[in-house]
Amino acid sequence: MSRTQAPVLDARALNRATLARQLLLDRADLPALDAVSHLCGLQAQEPQEPFTGLWSRLRTFQPGTLSELLTGRHVVRTHLMRRTVHLVTAEDVLAWRARHNALLRQRVLGVYRRELAGVDLDELAAAGRAVLADGEPRSMAELARAVADRWPEPGTRPLGEMLVAGVLPMVQLPPRGVWRTKAGVRNALVSSWLGREVDPLPAEDDGSDPVGQELVRRYLAAYGPAATADVRAWSGLAGLPRAVAALRPELVTFRDERGRELLDLSDAPRPDPETPAPVRFLPAFDNAILGYDDRTRIIDDADRGLSVAGARVVLVDGRVSATWDVEAGATGTGKDTVVVTPLRPFSRAEQEELGEEGRELADFLSDGESQAVRLASPA
């Protein structure tokens, strides 16, 4: 189907498709591991946020389940898409890391190009592997200090960033990321933690980028319909043009109201735009928002800054309509309260639904100790 013939999907149609793919239209009866896989991981630089992300998406989610997946090495915390820390399945980090190697190096160099100008990155990687050969996890600073005698000029921060987030496939070990646990970052090689090296990139005799194809398929299953610019915004990779070209025969195309071409899987859900959307509380940096270049399907341009500032947001009728946070109760005298701050006026019915979902969230976050929720004055 040519671009001029492609059907137009307006913002509401894209919104409902996004909610369905992101498991936010109806809570899913999925195991937590399957949900993490379907979502292509959850952004997780704030260690506790993925728990809320899965609670909002799964019907019977228990936080201990995710903690066990982390300690059992079924999911890992690692730098991957966009060089941000993601919680992804062990299978996905093994399959996807090599495709992100160049991106990760370039993203760190973009910050420390001057400091690392005289450092051979392959030699740095080899030195880092030698330090980690004893199997002991290390903080970024410890790892950097261990190689700093060889490269004293850059300083430990650039060396550490490049080792942990650039040239070595690393994971952040538990207890960081375990439910209601505070812990510093200790890093280990993927190969040490998971017992095998990351998958090498396959030979590309025809230049079709098979790993890129899998990334595009998985992205569209969880985020589509979407433009190639959206794929690039989510992954950090340069649009995956060869992968998209190879996949075109199996994809369907649409246009958005701006005329952009949107790609999608032929059998993926695209609900009726009038499908009711329930209130959903999203954690900080949720990829339902950050996973797009054009985020207007879910958030107004005027509020876009909230999505990169770490604000936790509330979806009402499928769109970002409030922020939320937890107000700690006075020690020994009060209970934690979920505080919702509207970005627009709410009807009485919307207020009631916000209160009901907010009480459920408070109960979840407090392990049953509080159901307190308060609607604050608009920001």
C-alpha beads as a LAMMPS data file, in Angstrom:
LAMMPS data file: protein, C-alpha beads

379 atoms
378 bonds

1 atom types
1 bond types

-500.0 500.0 xlo xhi
-500.0 500.0 ylo yhi
-500.0 500.0 zlo zhi

Masses

1 110.0

Atoms # bond

1 1 1 0.000 0.000 0.000
2 1 1 1.463 3.366 -0.975
3 1 1 1.806 6.194 1.463
4 1 1 -0.883 8.236 -0.328
5 1 1 -3.349 5.350 -0.012
6 1 1 -2.556 4.469 3.579
7 1 1 -5.412 4.985 6.073
8 1 1 -5.057 7.834 8.552
9 1 1 -4.948 7.061 12.270
10 1 1 -5.775 10.079 14.405
11 1 1 -4.286 10.731 17.847
12 1 1 -7.111 8.927 19.660
13 1 1 -6.751 5.811 17.490
14 1 1 -3.005 5.802 18.119
15 1 1 -3.628 6.328 21.814
16 1 1 -5.869 3.297 22.121
17 1 1 -3.442 1.162 20.087
18 1 1 -0.606 2.269 22.364
19 1 1 -2.588 1.483 25.516
20 1 1 -3.469 -1.973 24.177
21 1 1 0.129 -2.801 23.230
22 1 1 1.442 -1.435 26.521
23 1 1 -1.018 -3.537 28.567
24 1 1 -2.634 -0.342 29.873
25 1 1 -6.086 -0.729 28.328
26 1 1 -6.795 -3.958 30.213
27 1 1 -4.541 -5.464 32.843
28 1 1 -3.040 -8.614 31.381
29 1 1 -3.034 -12.151 32.759
30 1 1 0.677 -12.551 32.032
31 1 1 3.569 -13.749 34.173
32 1 1 5.901 -10.881 35.044
33 1 1 8.722 -12.352 32.945
34 1 1 6.498 -12.502 29.862
35 1 1 5.393 -8.917 30.448
36 1 1 8.992 -7.659 30.693
37 1 1 9.724 -9.491 27.451
38 1 1 6.642 -8.164 25.664
39 1 1 7.430 -4.580 26.705
40 1 1 11.017 -4.944 25.422
41 1 1 12.142 -4.142 28.944
42 1 1 11.267 -1.337 31.343
43 1 1 13.355 1.771 31.809
44 1 1 14.831 1.410 35.261
45 1 1 17.409 3.986 36.258
46 1 1 15.159 4.546 39.291
47 1 1 15.349 1.028 40.771
48 1 1 11.853 0.808 42.295
49 1 1 9.876 2.236 39.377
50 1 1 9.471 -1.005 37.357
51 1 1 7.364 -2.444 40.176
52 1 1 4.723 0.248 39.676
53 1 1 5.020 -0.161 35.919
54 1 1 4.161 -3.845 36.140
55 1 1 1.490 -3.357 38.822
56 1 1 -0.361 -0.994 36.478
57 1 1 -0.212 -3.548 33.668
58 1 1 -0.711 -6.979 35.250
59 1 1 -3.783 -8.394 36.944
60 1 1 -2.110 -10.412 39.692
61 1 1 1.362 -8.885 40.008
62 1 1 3.226 -9.444 43.261
63 1 1 6.451 -7.457 43.786
64 1 1 8.297 -10.436 45.214
65 1 1 7.944 -12.141 41.848
66 1 1 10.032 -9.483 40.116
67 1 1 12.604 -9.552 42.908
68 1 1 12.930 -13.313 42.431
69 1 1 13.337 -12.905 38.690
70 1 1 16.186 -10.481 39.357
71 1 1 17.975 -12.580 41.965
72 1 1 17.327 -15.714 39.897
73 1 1 19.053 -14.109 36.865
74 1 1 15.989 -14.275 34.622
75 1 1 15.929 -10.472 34.278
76 1 1 18.840 -8.054 34.550
77 1 1 19.478 -4.359 34.975
78 1 1 21.771 -3.092 32.227
79 1 1 22.585 -0.137 29.996
80 1 1 20.935 -0.794 26.655
81 1 1 18.421 1.258 24.658
82 1 1 19.428 4.947 24.528
83 1 1 22.261 4.096 26.983
84 1 1 19.737 4.190 29.812
85 1 1 19.407 1.506 32.450
86 1 1 16.688 -0.959 31.482
87 1 1 15.276 -4.005 33.195
88 1 1 15.261 -6.639 30.449
89 1 1 15.092 -10.401 30.211
90 1 1 18.336 -12.346 30.235
91 1 1 17.503 -13.646 26.753
92 1 1 17.070 -10.137 25.381
93 1 1 20.309 -8.697 26.739
94 1 1 22.186 -11.659 25.272
95 1 1 20.479 -11.251 21.903
96 1 1 20.460 -7.443 21.662
97 1 1 23.620 -6.187 23.337
98 1 1 25.971 -6.635 20.362
99 1 1 23.600 -4.653 18.123
100 1 1 23.853 -1.769 20.618
101 1 1 27.651 -1.863 21.084
102 1 1 28.479 0.990 18.704
103 1 1 25.645 3.129 20.057
104 1 1 26.770 2.661 23.645
105 1 1 30.367 3.597 22.867
106 1 1 29.312 6.658 20.904
107 1 1 26.897 7.850 23.587
108 1 1 29.639 7.788 26.238
109 1 1 32.110 9.405 23.858
110 1 1 29.551 12.127 23.226
111 1 1 29.958 13.134 26.864
112 1 1 33.680 12.440 27.361
113 1 1 35.237 12.694 23.888
114 1 1 37.952 15.123 25.015
115 1 1 38.853 13.176 28.149
116 1 1 38.984 9.837 26.317
117 1 1 40.733 11.113 23.181
118 1 1 43.971 9.240 23.892
119 1 1 42.392 5.998 25.094
120 1 1 42.232 2.939 22.842
121 1 1 38.773 1.641 23.706
122 1 1 39.543 -1.958 22.765
123 1 1 42.546 -1.892 25.088
124 1 1 40.383 -0.344 27.808
125 1 1 37.824 -3.108 27.403
126 1 1 40.546 -5.769 27.651
127 1 1 41.934 -4.140 30.793
128 1 1 38.483 -4.022 32.336
129 1 1 37.887 -7.692 31.558
130 1 1 41.208 -8.559 33.182
131 1 1 40.198 -6.746 36.368
132 1 1 36.847 -8.557 36.425
133 1 1 38.343 -11.968 35.679
134 1 1 38.249 -12.841 39.388
135 1 1 34.435 -12.811 39.242
136 1 1 34.068 -10.157 41.949
137 1 1 31.517 -7.393 41.266
138 1 1 32.745 -3.835 41.477
139 1 1 31.360 -0.342 41.630
140 1 1 32.054 1.933 38.691
141 1 1 34.599 3.886 40.748
142 1 1 36.398 0.709 41.845
143 1 1 36.628 -0.536 38.287
144 1 1 37.930 2.816 37.045
145 1 1 40.562 3.077 39.777
146 1 1 41.811 -0.397 38.879
147 1 1 42.786 0.767 35.377
148 1 1 43.606 4.414 36.139
149 1 1 47.358 3.803 36.483
150 1 1 47.421 2.904 32.785
151 1 1 45.262 5.873 31.741
152 1 1 45.725 8.588 34.390
153 1 1 44.759 11.580 32.239
154 1 1 40.979 11.055 31.746
155 1 1 40.107 10.701 35.416
156 1 1 38.027 7.947 36.970
157 1 1 34.573 9.178 35.940
158 1 1 35.104 8.991 32.147
159 1 1 36.945 5.673 32.451
160 1 1 34.250 4.224 34.670
161 1 1 31.384 5.378 32.452
162 1 1 33.042 3.926 29.375
163 1 1 33.759 0.601 31.065
164 1 1 30.340 0.157 32.647
165 1 1 28.087 1.712 30.001
166 1 1 30.225 1.625 26.857
167 1 1 32.704 -1.085 26.053
168 1 1 31.801 -3.942 28.397
169 1 1 28.456 -5.802 28.561
170 1 1 27.677 -5.299 32.249
171 1 1 24.761 -5.856 34.599
172 1 1 23.899 -4.204 37.900
173 1 1 23.587 -6.899 40.523
174 1 1 20.918 -7.315 43.181
175 1 1 20.063 -6.310 45.833
176 1 1 19.831 -3.143 43.691
177 1 1 16.403 -3.276 42.110
178 1 1 14.904 -5.642 44.697
179 1 1 11.528 -4.596 46.156
180 1 1 11.762 -1.914 48.853
181 1 1 15.530 -2.309 49.041
182 1 1 18.139 0.433 48.782
183 1 1 21.516 -0.654 47.493
184 1 1 24.447 0.815 45.619
185 1 1 25.462 -0.252 42.126
186 1 1 27.731 -3.278 41.857
187 1 1 28.617 -4.308 38.319
188 1 1 29.510 -7.670 36.815
189 1 1 30.073 -8.873 33.290
190 1 1 27.016 -10.305 31.564
191 1 1 29.053 -13.420 30.829
192 1 1 29.906 -13.871 34.509
193 1 1 26.353 -13.305 35.781
194 1 1 24.494 -15.258 33.094
195 1 1 27.126 -17.882 32.323
196 1 1 27.582 -17.081 28.624
197 1 1 28.822 -14.324 26.377
198 1 1 26.399 -12.087 24.520
199 1 1 25.414 -13.368 21.099
200 1 1 27.709 -12.133 18.320
201 1 1 26.093 -10.292 15.455
202 1 1 25.251 -12.798 12.696
203 1 1 26.934 -12.588 9.327
204 1 1 24.920 -10.362 7.001
205 1 1 25.530 -11.625 3.501
206 1 1 22.515 -9.724 2.229
207 1 1 22.813 -6.728 4.562
208 1 1 19.364 -7.339 6.026
209 1 1 20.273 -6.783 9.719
210 1 1 18.485 -9.785 11.301
211 1 1 18.898 -8.560 14.882
212 1 1 17.555 -5.174 13.833
213 1 1 14.565 -6.898 12.241
214 1 1 13.771 -8.630 15.510
215 1 1 14.073 -5.320 17.373
216 1 1 11.646 -3.653 14.956
217 1 1 9.130 -6.525 15.200
218 1 1 9.282 -6.508 18.977
219 1 1 9.022 -2.729 19.113
220 1 1 5.951 -2.645 16.892
221 1 1 4.295 -5.397 18.949
222 1 1 4.664 -3.265 22.083
223 1 1 4.501 0.296 20.692
224 1 1 3.053 0.322 17.168
225 1 1 1.789 1.674 14.911
226 1 1 4.902 3.835 14.783
227 1 1 7.196 5.779 12.476
228 1 1 10.836 4.936 11.931
229 1 1 11.641 8.080 13.939
230 1 1 9.791 6.501 16.871
231 1 1 11.840 3.307 16.535
232 1 1 14.988 5.445 16.599
233 1 1 13.793 7.434 19.635
234 1 1 13.106 4.237 21.578
235 1 1 16.221 2.288 20.677
236 1 1 18.761 5.061 20.146
237 1 1 19.791 3.228 16.982
238 1 1 19.764 5.102 13.679
239 1 1 16.321 4.104 12.474
240 1 1 17.302 0.558 11.503
241 1 1 16.703 1.307 7.796
242 1 1 17.965 -2.030 6.454
243 1 1 15.845 -3.934 8.935
244 1 1 12.760 -1.915 8.071
245 1 1 13.367 -2.402 4.345
246 1 1 13.659 -6.165 4.795
247 1 1 10.459 -6.285 6.884
248 1 1 8.262 -4.143 4.644
249 1 1 6.599 -7.088 2.840
250 1 1 5.171 -8.319 6.161
251 1 1 4.147 -4.912 7.555
252 1 1 1.072 -2.748 7.032
253 1 1 1.247 1.027 6.726
254 1 1 -0.838 3.934 7.962
255 1 1 -0.413 7.690 8.209
256 1 1 -0.823 9.944 11.197
257 1 1 -2.513 13.323 11.049
258 1 1 0.833 14.970 10.237
259 1 1 1.267 12.720 7.221
260 1 1 4.053 10.594 8.693
261 1 1 4.187 6.994 7.555
262 1 1 3.405 4.562 10.372
263 1 1 4.459 0.920 10.269
264 1 1 2.737 -1.940 12.054
265 1 1 2.383 -5.685 12.322
266 1 1 -0.597 -6.889 10.347
267 1 1 -2.182 -8.841 13.212
268 1 1 -1.473 -6.402 16.067
269 1 1 -4.420 -4.946 18.037
270 1 1 -5.772 -1.576 16.953
271 1 1 -8.846 -1.032 19.147
272 1 1 -11.824 1.152 18.336
273 1 1 -10.822 4.739 19.217
274 1 1 -13.922 5.015 21.412
275 1 1 -12.847 2.116 23.645
276 1 1 -12.974 3.363 27.274
277 1 1 -9.543 3.792 28.861
278 1 1 -9.178 3.304 32.626
279 1 1 -7.118 5.476 34.947
280 1 1 -3.553 4.218 35.114
281 1 1 -0.650 5.379 37.315
282 1 1 2.704 5.276 35.497
283 1 1 6.150 5.288 37.093
284 1 1 8.929 7.743 36.331
285 1 1 10.446 7.448 32.848
286 1 1 7.853 4.968 31.596
287 1 1 8.520 3.887 28.020
288 1 1 4.829 4.194 27.156
289 1 1 5.763 7.881 26.865
290 1 1 9.517 7.906 26.242
291 1 1 9.339 5.189 23.582
292 1 1 8.286 7.633 20.847
293 1 1 9.684 10.590 18.966
294 1 1 6.171 12.030 18.569
295 1 1 4.575 11.583 21.982
296 1 1 1.371 13.483 21.251
297 1 1 -0.554 10.203 21.107
298 1 1 -0.307 10.087 24.901
299 1 1 0.945 13.452 26.225
300 1 1 0.336 17.066 25.182
301 1 1 3.352 18.950 23.871
302 1 1 2.905 21.459 26.691
303 1 1 3.487 18.670 29.226
304 1 1 6.252 16.842 27.335
305 1 1 8.907 18.063 29.754
306 1 1 7.342 15.975 32.515
307 1 1 8.318 12.800 30.685
308 1 1 12.031 13.570 30.784
309 1 1 12.066 15.207 34.229
310 1 1 11.224 12.009 36.082
311 1 1 7.664 12.941 36.991
312 1 1 5.306 10.085 37.735
313 1 1 2.170 10.628 35.714
314 1 1 -1.464 9.546 35.661
315 1 1 -3.371 8.604 32.530
316 1 1 -7.023 9.697 32.474
317 1 1 -8.942 8.740 29.352
318 1 1 -5.627 7.447 28.061
319 1 1 -3.682 10.705 28.260
320 1 1 -1.258 12.227 30.758
321 1 1 -3.593 14.357 32.874
322 1 1 -1.941 14.513 36.314
323 1 1 1.250 13.797 38.201
324 1 1 1.509 11.743 41.354
325 1 1 3.907 11.178 44.206
326 1 1 3.981 9.599 47.644
327 1 1 3.825 11.840 50.707
328 1 1 5.420 10.177 53.700
329 1 1 3.351 10.015 56.868
330 1 1 4.687 11.393 60.110
331 1 1 6.799 8.781 61.849
332 1 1 4.642 6.663 64.121
333 1 1 1.547 8.790 63.600
334 1 1 0.587 8.725 59.921
335 1 1 0.513 6.625 56.775
336 1 1 2.015 7.295 53.379
337 1 1 -0.388 9.036 51.015
338 1 1 -0.560 8.936 47.215
339 1 1 -0.938 12.579 46.180
340 1 1 -2.388 13.306 42.729
341 1 1 -1.819 16.764 41.220
342 1 1 -4.116 17.461 38.241
343 1 1 -2.923 19.080 35.028
344 1 1 -6.533 19.811 34.026
345 1 1 -9.954 19.831 35.737
346 1 1 -11.556 16.448 36.378
347 1 1 -15.203 15.492 36.337
348 1 1 -16.750 13.934 39.422
349 1 1 -16.645 10.497 37.764
350 1 1 -12.948 10.953 36.921
351 1 1 -12.207 12.016 40.496
352 1 1 -13.924 8.911 41.800
353 1 1 -11.958 6.648 39.455
354 1 1 -8.704 8.417 40.377
355 1 1 -9.481 7.893 44.052
356 1 1 -10.254 4.222 43.594
357 1 1 -7.118 3.487 41.574
358 1 1 -5.035 5.683 43.881
359 1 1 -6.158 3.722 46.930
360 1 1 -5.188 0.486 45.222
361 1 1 -1.770 1.951 44.389
362 1 1 -1.233 3.151 47.957
363 1 1 -2.101 -0.322 49.211
364 1 1 0.407 -1.871 46.784
365 1 1 3.257 0.524 47.554
366 1 1 2.808 0.206 51.323
367 1 1 2.402 -3.582 51.368
368 1 1 -1.144 -3.134 52.653
369 1 1 -0.375 -0.551 55.322
370 1 1 -2.137 2.426 53.698
371 1 1 -4.907 3.221 51.250
372 1 1 -4.584 6.971 51.632
373 1 1 -4.959 9.126 48.502
374 1 1 -5.378 12.865 48.171
375 1 1 -6.246 15.047 45.188
376 1 1 -4.087 18.179 45.406
377 1 1 -4.766 21.583 43.935
378 1 1 -3.824 21.836 40.233
379 1 1 -0.180 22.583 39.525

Bonds

1 1 1 2
2 1 2 3
3 1 3 4
4 1 4 5
5 1 5 6
6 1 6 7
7 1 7 8
8 1 8 9
9 1 9 10
10 1 10 11
11 1 11 12
12 1 12 13
13 1 13 14
14 1 14 15
15 1 15 16
16 1 16 17
17 1 17 18
18 1 18 19
19 1 19 20
20 1 20 21
21 1 21 22
22 1 22 23
23 1 23 24
24 1 24 25
25 1 25 26
26 1 26 27
27 1 27 28
28 1 28 29
29 1 29 30
30 1 30 31
31 1 31 32
32 1 32 33
33 1 33 34
34 1 34 35
35 1 35 36
36 1 36 37
37 1 37 38
38 1 38 39
39 1 39 40
40 1 40 41
41 1 41 42
42 1 42 43
43 1 43 44
44 1 44 45
45 1 45 46
46 1 46 47
47 1 47 48
48 1 48 49
49 1 49 50
50 1 50 51
51 1 51 52
52 1 52 53
53 1 53 54
54 1 54 55
55 1 55 56
56 1 56 57
57 1 57 58
58 1 58 59
59 1 59 60
60 1 60 61
61 1 61 62
62 1 62 63
63 1 63 64
64 1 64 65
65 1 65 66
66 1 66 67
67 1 67 68
68 1 68 69
69 1 69 70
70 1 70 71
71 1 71 72
72 1 72 73
73 1 73 74
74 1 74 75
75 1 75 76
76 1 76 77
77 1 77 78
78 1 78 79
79 1 79 80
80 1 80 81
81 1 81 82
82 1 82 83
83 1 83 84
84 1 84 85
85 1 85 86
86 1 86 87
87 1 87 88
88 1 88 89
89 1 89 90
90 1 90 91
91 1 91 92
92 1 92 93
93 1 93 94
94 1 94 95
95 1 95 96
96 1 96 97
97 1 97 98
98 1 98 99
99 1 99 100
100 1 100 101
101 1 101 102
102 1 102 103
103 1 103 104
104 1 104 105
105 1 105 106
106 1 106 107
107 1 107 108
108 1 108 109
109 1 109 110
110 1 110 111
111 1 111 112
112 1 112 113
113 1 113 114
114 1 114 115
115 1 115 116
116 1 116 117
117 1 117 118
118 1 118 119
119 1 119 120
120 1 120 121
121 1 121 122
122 1 122 123
123 1 123 124
124 1 124 125
125 1 125 126
126 1 126 127
127 1 127 128
128 1 128 129
129 1 129 130
130 1 130 131
131 1 131 132
132 1 132 133
133 1 133 134
134 1 134 135
135 1 135 136
136 1 136 137
137 1 137 138
138 1 138 139
139 1 139 140
140 1 140 141
141 1 141 142
142 1 142 143
143 1 143 144
144 1 144 145
145 1 145 146
146 1 146 147
147 1 147 148
148 1 148 149
149 1 149 150
150 1 150 151
151 1 151 152
152 1 152 153
153 1 153 154
154 1 154 155
155 1 155 156
156 1 156 157
157 1 157 158
158 1 158 159
159 1 159 160
160 1 160 161
161 1 161 162
162 1 162 163
163 1 163 164
164 1 164 165
165 1 165 166
166 1 166 167
167 1 167 168
168 1 168 169
169 1 169 170
170 1 170 171
171 1 171 172
172 1 172 173
173 1 173 174
174 1 174 175
175 1 175 176
176 1 176 177
177 1 177 178
178 1 178 179
179 1 179 180
180 1 180 181
181 1 181 182
182 1 182 183
183 1 183 184
184 1 184 185
185 1 185 186
186 1 186 187
187 1 187 188
188 1 188 189
189 1 189 190
190 1 190 191
191 1 191 192
192 1 192 193
193 1 193 194
194 1 194 195
195 1 195 196
196 1 196 197
197 1 197 198
198 1 198 199
199 1 199 200
200 1 200 201
201 1 201 202
202 1 202 203
203 1 203 204
204 1 204 205
205 1 205 206
206 1 206 207
207 1 207 208
208 1 208 209
209 1 209 210
210 1 210 211
211 1 211 212
212 1 212 213
213 1 213 214
214 1 214 215
215 1 215 216
216 1 216 217
217 1 217 218
218 1 218 219
219 1 219 220
220 1 220 221
221 1 221 222
222 1 222 223
223 1 223 224
224 1 224 225
225 1 225 226
226 1 226 227
227 1 227 228
228 1 228 229
229 1 229 230
230 1 230 231
231 1 231 232
232 1 232 233
233 1 233 234
234 1 234 235
235 1 235 236
236 1 236 237
237 1 237 238
238 1 238 239
239 1 239 240
240 1 240 241
241 1 241 242
242 1 242 243
243 1 243 244
244 1 244 245
245 1 245 246
246 1 246 247
247 1 247 248
248 1 248 249
249 1 249 250
250 1 250 251
251 1 251 252
252 1 252 253
253 1 253 254
254 1 254 255
255 1 255 256
256 1 256 257
257 1 257 258
258 1 258 259
259 1 259 260
260 1 260 261
261 1 261 262
262 1 262 263
263 1 263 264
264 1 264 265
265 1 265 266
266 1 266 267
267 1 267 268
268 1 268 269
269 1 269 270
270 1 270 271
271 1 271 272
272 1 272 273
273 1 273 274
274 1 274 275
275 1 275 276
276 1 276 277
277 1 277 278
278 1 278 279
279 1 279 280
280 1 280 281
281 1 281 282
282 1 282 283
283 1 283 284
284 1 284 285
285 1 285 286
286 1 286 287
287 1 287 288
288 1 288 289
289 1 289 290
290 1 290 291
291 1 291 292
292 1 292 293
293 1 293 294
294 1 294 295
295 1 295 296
296 1 296 297
297 1 297 298
298 1 298 299
299 1 299 300
300 1 300 301
301 1 301 302
302 1 302 303
303 1 303 304
304 1 304 305
305 1 305 306
306 1 306 307
307 1 307 308
308 1 308 309
309 1 309 310
310 1 310 311
311 1 311 312
312 1 312 313
313 1 313 314
314 1 314 315
315 1 315 316
316 1 316 317
317 1 317 318
318 1 318 319
319 1 319 320
320 1 320 321
321 1 321 322
322 1 322 323
323 1 323 324
324 1 324 325
325 1 325 326
326 1 326 327
327 1 327 328
328 1 328 329
329 1 329 330
330 1 330 331
331 1 331 332
332 1 332 333
333 1 333 334
334 1 334 335
335 1 335 336
336 1 336 337
337 1 337 338
338 1 338 339
339 1 339 340
340 1 340 341
341 1 341 342
342 1 342 343
343 1 343 344
344 1 344 345
345 1 345 346
346 1 346 347
347 1 347 348
348 1 348 349
349 1 349 350
350 1 350 351
351 1 351 352
352 1 352 353
353 1 353 354
354 1 354 355
355 1 355 356
356 1 356 357
357 1 357 358
358 1 358 359
359 1 359 360
360 1 360 361
361 1 361 362
362 1 362 363
363 1 363 364
364 1 364 365
365 1 365 366
366 1 366 367
367 1 367 368
368 1 368 369
369 1 369 370
370 1 370 371
371 1 371 372
372 1 372 373
373 1 373 374
374 1 374 375
375 1 375 376
376 1 376 377
377 1 377 378
378 1 378 379
